[in-house]
Amino acid sequence: MMNLEMHPGEPNRFWLGPGHSDPLGSDPKDEAPSPATGIGNLKVLIVEDEFFIALDAQTQIESLGCTVVGIAVSADEAITIVEREAPDIVLMDIRLQGVTDGIDAAREIRTRFSSRIIFVTANTDPSTRARAHAVQPTAFLEKPLTPLRLKQALFA
Amino acid sequence: MPTRLWDPRLFRPQRLRTFLVLFALALVIPLVAQAVFALNQMARTEQAEIERRVMQTAREVTAHIDRELERAFVTLETLATSDALKRGDLRSFHAQALLALKPSDKAAIVLLNREYGQLLDTLRDFGVALPPTADPATAQKVIDTKKRQVSNMFRGSISGRPVFNVEVPVLDEAQDVRYVLVMSFQASHIADVLKYANLGEPWITGVTDNNGIILARSERHEEFVGRPLPPELFEQSKSAKGVFRAVNVAGDPILRATVRSDHSAWFVSATVPLSQVEAPLTRSRLFAVTLLFTALVLGVVLAYVFGSFMTRPLATATQVAAAIGEESKHVPLSPLAEANILIETLQNASAELKRRQEHAEFLMRELAHRAKNQLATVRGMALQTARDSVTLEEFVAQFTQRIQGLARSQDVLVQQNWQGAWLDDLVHAQLDLFGASKRADVKGPTLFLEANAVQNLGFALHELATNASKYGSLSVTDGALKVHWEWTAENHVGFVWLEEDGPAVTAPLRKGFGHRVIMELVPRGMRGKATIEFRPNGLRWCIEFPGDHAINPSNAHAAT
């Protein structure tokens, strides 16, 4: 089913399926709560070198009432932003631009800063998972990211 | 249809050792058979030689005996012409006869009258009364025939010992037999002649008279002299021509040749034990059996040993084959070169298979990773497109185009095994979607971009081409497009999209998602900087990004 939502002064919004507010979306059971549900305002850094995915994550995070303090495409850039913004949570892809991958970047962030790590990756093979779990992340989410899983991971 | 090497219904598969044993037998048996045949032939030749020697010996011994008898005849015939004998002076003749004898002759000279009475005997003094001869038959034969004669064996009338006589007639003037002159020999004299032949063990020679009585024997003469030959043997001796097999008087199997004496018609025989004759054949057969047994045992043992040399490496090769595709273990060199080659080939195949398995697993992981990543990208693309669309039709059109643009970038990436893509390929792929590939002036140094940069720049090119085809130089026939790039002094890549001769351009009042893509998202994704100019003659978009997005394709690895 295709839905259309129209508001004066804003672009029309339309989406597929029976839901009502999440565009192009998600399975209703994956539907994330709105900021009005009272969930706290977390500062989140997105580390993702694919901008469409990063924008999607940003949209979902902001819909949960959290603040995106930056989008980094490499490990070095991520550490720089963590150092500057001190995010509560780093949403970390594993494959990044540059020689340092997301797991190594996460390890350094866990060592040097208090930010929690949520891995968001398409790498789900056992060896990668094992390496990632060694960093003791808050969660390990598979792509594509869904609002419900993101919410559960953020507020775990 | 492949031809079978064997029919399993007739011959079930056998172990290598069995084939080696059969191979050894196939080699050994003909050789052994040839050896046995040759030995048998040699044995038969040797046997024939023994038979020839037996016959020859019999003839030689017969000749010896005939010479002895001839000597006796000559002596007697010389004495028969004695004047003393003619005169009847028997005393003087007795003395002459004594002189004619040799001490070794074991003989006596006797003179008989026609009534078989002994007139003198050299064993007795002259004048002593003597009994008649114990062998009147031979004397009578001399009288009757007037010819020399040799008697059969008989017991001497004086000595009682086995003797034989050589007798000649003494004729008077009327050529009548006046006396019979006799040289009486002990039978042992012939035994001495036989011993003189000196044939040695185990040869036995013997003389049997015409009555089948043993006259002399080279061995155990005293034991057998005077004893009759077994009738069967005597009959064989009389009838045989040449060599024959028999049983001698002692009961031993023998090979015998008998020749008759010219002077005496005695049977002179030479014998050799049959065991001696058959010894070469027996030896040959024993040797053949030993050879065959040794060859068989040696063949089987060596087949087993050499089989082990082959089966152990083959077993190792089988283990290697069974573990193909697993972690290869060190296998020590075997003494079998072919097995080493097989093992090495299997190990190489195993390593290659393992490498391919790992590569296949890697590809599967990559596929899963890319699929999920692409789904996430498409989801993000759909959301962003939806946010920027006023109508559903607009969303569908924009989203479809972006998906097509993404697909074009994927195409050039797939052509290079997802390692990256040549920049000119990427530009042409994106422009081709709008039918603008040929009309664009695409120029720049050869440059291979890594996969992430390809995807990002692909998004930007798609947004620029979409805009150009709607509002820019690609929307009119005379519009021109230049896509140029170059290396900068800072080892960056300067990339320029320049539209010319299109509709007049003014800066847009509202900046849509496409603008955000080319000015914010792609520059950030490529760690670069972008500028845009809305020149009246056409849009000019520049991005400068770090040179490390350009890689050597041979060192490239998949990443996104």
Interface residues (C-beta under 8 A of the other chain):
Chain A: M2 L4 P11 N12 R13 F14 W15 P23 L24 D49 E50 F51 F52 I53 A54 L55 D56 T59 I71 V73 S74 E77 R95 Q97 A122 N123 T124 D125 E142 K143 P144 L145
Chain B: R365 A368 H369 R370 A371 K372 N373 L375 A376 T377 V378 R379 G380 M381 A382 L383 Q384 A386 R387 D388 S389 V390 T391 L392 F395 N452 Q455 N456 F459 V517 L521 V522 R524 G525 R527 A559 T560
